């Protein structure tokens, strides 16, 4: 590998360098200063920069969005503290889904077989009613089916089916998700 030959000039970040710099400054300064329970200012800023965010969404002040114009979050979903949405490609999160604290959704990778270590990106899609539990990693190209639970500290490198409880490193389906009581 020769990192001197690394070149990502063909990568489209989706906005000009000035807009990207402005976003990073706003996120670094304004997000942490907004009160924990006041989600509206953070949502307004994300929308201003192109994110598509539904109604009733909860976004904690320490959540990080690399490129908000590549993020879509459905109604009534929650984004926890210290979540990173590394949105080199699109990240779509369905309705009524939870991305718990310290999760990392990563749409980028590198081709380690290429001597120039070229950048590879692929979108992430999280279905409706999904819970990605604390400190989990979700890799590029992953789709998580509706009503699936990803157990704490799991590493998701492949897509997961709907309606399952999935655990581990690598994360795999363990058993069907059962709903008890009121739905």
Secondary structure, 3 states (H helix, E strand, C coil): CCHHHCCCCCCCCCCCHHHHHHHHHHHHHHHHHCCCCCCHHHHHHHHHCCCEECCCCEECCCCEECCHHHEEECCCCEECCCCEEECCCCEEECCCCEECCCCEEECEEECCCCCCCCEEECCEEECCCCEECCCCEECCCCEECCCCEECCCCEECCCECCCEEEEEECEEEEEECCCCCCC
